[in-house]
Amino acid sequence: MKSTIVAGAALAFSQARGANERIRVGIIGLGGRGVGAHIPSFENQKDVSVVAVCDPDRQRMGNAAKTIESKFGHGVEQYIDMRRLFDRKDIDVIGNATQNYWHGLSTIWACQAGKHVYVEKPLSHYIWEGRQMVNAARKYSRIVQCGTQHRSENKFIEGIKWIREGNLGKIKYITAFANKPRVSCGKRDTPLPIPETLDYGLWCGPAKNVPIYRDRLQYDCSFDWNTGDGESCNQGIHEVDVARWCLGETMLPSRVMSIGGRFVFNDACDVPNTQIIYYDFPTAPILYEVHNLPKAKNSKEMPTFRGERVGVIVNCEGGVVSLYRGVAWDNEGKQIKSFDGGGDHFVNFIDAVRSGRREDLNAEVLEGHRSTAVCHTGNISYRLGKKASVKEMRAQVEEVPLFADMLERMLKHLEAHEIDVGARTVTLGPWLQIDRENERFKNSEPANRLVRGFYREPYIVPDMS
């Protein structure tokens, strides 16, 4: 069966199927996650089949359709506009691998159309938007899984259970970190040419339709505030989610503060590539740090924290646990416990779709919203910050020794790149007090404007409350 592009009306639909019958999937967003993860992860499950794909770039969409035909032996329908795919009554599930600025609206549309959704992380582009995704899932009784896949890995499940059982006493603090190498986005003098195969207005969707001055359109949109949320949310959602899960916290922190900047690259992107954040939870603080630059100028090695490039370290009264390594030590440094084992997040999702119970999900949309919203709070502090002296930075964090130590590590890292940290090159965000019940900030309208977000007509995220 050959693939065909459908741009118009909905196709005829089949009758509702039983829990043990074939589940039909539509994939929206056909980049690395859509093609490399969603398609095979659905196709390789029994009685699950991808029947439609969608992307505003016809070339990416066509390549994905060819991949499905060659690897899995069947054709798929192709849609430029996801709304036409959602019109199909015979599709049960949406694999949402769009970029995160599209996650909110597309997931709500899918729920309204009666589809269950596996949506990639970070769940939302704004805090308010994430709450509307939860509201939509509840209103339409949909199964919605967030792609924070550590929730389905036995190593994390067992490690966190062991910690929360009190085997090392109370948690004192958690350090989460991501030292992932990134390269410059580039800085063009003229706008990036948009491929003829791409409907750029549809690609922009809720984001501002503006010229692009970076070198690459697709993935680097994660590093532009218009369409992305930076490394502390793009990657940080994984670590923050594991840390918050470990604490058992179900709301935002009481307050938050961030320090950082975008250094060395001098490019068209505007999110920080070096950043530290203090999430002040009632149970215990979570400290997060991002380093996208190597250890030092001309070095090829990345920074590490306690020997790890990316991870979550839980400091307890009676010892320390590395959740990414799956190892626990006592206070004398003796290894006392280990955890291992993986899991399949897509299988968990399909199992929940079949059971019809959102309680069976390992990363139900509400959990995804809670963790993503935490990440957004740190970025909001950063975005409201101002360039500061080292003296001003140290004065603002001196009451929090753990964060003061993290600041000194960051300053030392920047100096290794020959950055003059004394010349007001670093952005110091304010301490922001949070109204945890209402997912807003106290006495900061600029912060609450970033909670609510910005949308472009006609791609407005609806209020689902």
Salt bridges, closest charged atoms under 4 A:
GLU43 OE2 - HIS74 NE2 2.69
ASP47 OD1 - ARG22 NH2 3.77
ASP55 OD2 - ARG60 NH2 3.31
ASP81 OD2 - ARG83 NH2 2.84
ASP87 OD2 - ARG84 NE 3.10
ASP90 OD2 - ARG24 NH2 2.69
ASP90 OD2 - ARG88 NH2 2.85
ASP92 OD1 - ARG17 NH2 2.51
GLU120 OE2 - ARG33 NH2 3.10
GLU120 OE2 - HIS38 NE2 2.83
GLU153 OE2 - HIS150 ND1 3.16
GLU165 OE2 - LYS161 NZ 2.72
ASP220 OD2 - ARG216 NH2 2.58
ASP224 OD2 - ARG214 NH1 3.57
ASP229 OD2 - HIS125 ND1 2.92
ASP229 OD1 - HIS376 ND1 3.82
GLU231 OE2 - ARG182 NE 2.67
ASP241 OD1 - ARG151 NH2 2.88
ASP241 OD1 - ARG244 NH2 3.91
GLU249 OE1 - ARG436 NH2 2.98
ASP267 OD1 - ARG262 NE 2.81
ASP280 OD2 - ARG255 NE 2.73
GLU289 OE1 - ARG409 NH2 3.34
GLU301 OE1 - LYS295 NZ 3.44
GLU308 OE2 - ARG325 NE 3.45
ASP360 OD1 - ARG357 NE 3.22
GLU364 OE2 - ARG138 NH1 2.64
GLU367 OE1 - ARG151 NH2 3.67
GLU367 OE1 - ARG244 NH2 2.71
GLU367 OE2 - ARG370 NH1 2.97
GLU392 OE1 - ARG424 NH1 2.85
GLU399 OE1 - ARG255 NH2 3.55
GLU408 OE2 - ARG394 NE 2.84
GLU418 OE1 - LYS297 NZ 3.11
GLU439 OE2 - ARG131 NH2 2.76
GLU439 OE2 - HIS369 NE2 3.02
